[in-house]
């Protein structure tokens, strides 16, 4: 089974942690990986989670993203989801993730938003 690949980058100058996710998020193990990896950055930094490379997204994956958003809210941490793929972005919107954090089309839109809030 394919596993998601998560790549993290922390921009200490702008106080932003960026995480890119590629591959499927369709089972509990993959969802746990998303939850733990997406919360590794400093809570005082903005967080951008780029989901453009996600190939399959099941309800368990959406639940993991909701959990990450809740933790960020509890921390007072600004979170933005990014997805340039229209179909996947539509799924995120239909799952109401945009009520927890903005869902934007590009990192270029996201970084200034979380940077300004940091």
C-alpha positions as CSV (number, residue, x, y, z in Angstrom):
1,X,0.0,0.0,0.0
2,X,1.2,3.5,-0.8
3,X,1.9,5.8,2.1
4,X,1.8,9.5,2.2
5,X,5.0,11.5,1.9
6,X,5.2,14.5,4.1
7,X,7.8,17.2,3.6
8,X,8.2,19.9,6.2
9,X,10.0,23.2,6.0
10,X,10.2,25.9,8.6
11,X,10.9,29.5,7.6
12,X,12.4,31.0,10.7
13,X,12.5,34.5,9.1
14,X,8.8,34.6,8.5
15,X,7.7,32.3,11.4
16,X,5.9,29.8,9.1
17,X,6.0,26.1,9.0
18,X,5.0,24.6,5.6
19,X,4.1,20.9,5.2
20,X,3.4,19.3,1.8
21,X,1.5,16.1,1.7
22,X,1.7,13.6,-1.3
23,X,-0.1,10.3,-1.7
24,X,-3.1,8.8,-0.1
25,X,-4.7,9.5,3.3
26,X,-7.1,6.6,3.5
27,X,-6.5,4.6,6.7
28,X,-5.9,5.2,10.4
29,X,-2.2,4.8,10.2
30,X,-1.9,7.4,7.5
31,X,-4.2,9.7,9.4
32,X,-2.1,9.4,12.5
33,X,1.0,10.3,10.4
34,X,-0.8,13.4,9.2
35,X,-1.8,14.4,12.7
36,X,1.6,13.9,14.3
37,X,3.7,15.4,11.5
38,X,1.5,18.5,10.9
39,X,1.9,19.5,14.5
40,X,5.7,19.4,14.7
41,X,6.4,23.1,14.2
42,X,6.5,25.7,16.9
43,X,3.0,26.7,18.0
44,X,3.9,30.4,17.6
45,X,4.5,29.9,13.9
46,X,1.8,30.0,11.2
47,X,1.1,26.6,9.6
48,X,0.5,26.0,5.9
49,X,-0.5,22.5,4.9
50,X,-0.3,21.9,1.2
51,X,-2.6,19.0,0.1
52,X,-2.1,19.5,-3.7
53,X,-0.2,16.1,-4.0
54,X,-2.9,14.1,-2.1
55,X,-4.0,11.3,-4.5
56,X,-6.9,9.8,-2.3
57,X,-8.6,11.3,0.7
58,X,-11.0,9.3,2.8
59,X,-13.1,10.4,5.7
60,X,-10.4,9.3,8.2
61,X,-8.0,11.8,6.4
62,X,-10.5,14.6,6.7
63,X,-11.0,13.8,10.4
64,X,-7.2,14.0,10.8
65,X,-7.2,17.4,9.1
66,X,-10.1,18.6,11.3
67,X,-8.1,17.5,14.4
68,X,-5.0,19.4,13.3
69,X,-7.2,22.5,12.8
70,X,-8.7,22.1,16.3
71,X,-5.3,21.8,17.9
72,X,-4.1,24.9,16.0
73,X,-7.2,26.8,17.1
74,X,-6.6,25.7,20.7
75,X,-2.9,26.9,20.4
76,X,-3.9,30.2,18.8
77,X,-1.9,29.1,15.8
78,X,-2.9,30.4,12.3
79,X,-3.5,27.5,9.8
80,X,-4.1,27.6,6.1
81,X,-4.8,24.6,3.8
82,X,-3.6,24.8,0.3
83,X,-4.8,22.8,-2.7
84,X,-4.3,23.8,-6.3
85,X,-6.3,20.8,-7.6
86,X,-9.8,21.9,-8.1
87,X,-11.5,18.5,-7.5
88,X,-9.7,18.0,-4.2
89,X,-10.2,21.6,-3.1
90,X,-13.9,21.0,-3.7
91,X,-13.8,18.0,-1.5
92,X,-12.2,20.0,1.3
93,X,-14.8,22.7,0.9
94,X,-17.7,20.1,0.9
95,X,-16.2,18.6,4.1
96,X,-16.4,22.1,5.6
97,X,-12.7,22.4,6.3
98,X,-12.9,26.0,5.2
99,X,-15.0,26.7,8.4
100,X,-11.9,25.7,10.4
101,X,-9.2,27.3,8.3
102,X,-8.9,29.0,4.9
103,X,-8.6,26.7,1.9
104,X,-6.6,28.5,-0.7
105,X,-5.3,27.7,-4.2
106,X,-1.6,28.4,-3.7
107,X,1.2,28.8,-1.1
108,X,1.8,32.3,-2.5
109,X,-1.7,33.2,-1.2
110,X,-1.2,31.3,2.1
111,X,2.2,32.4,3.3
112,X,1.4,36.1,3.6
113,X,-1.8,35.3,5.5
114,X,-0.1,33.2,8.2
115,X,3.0,35.4,8.2
116,X,0.9,38.5,8.9
117,X,-0.9,36.7,11.7
118,X,2.3,35.5,13.4
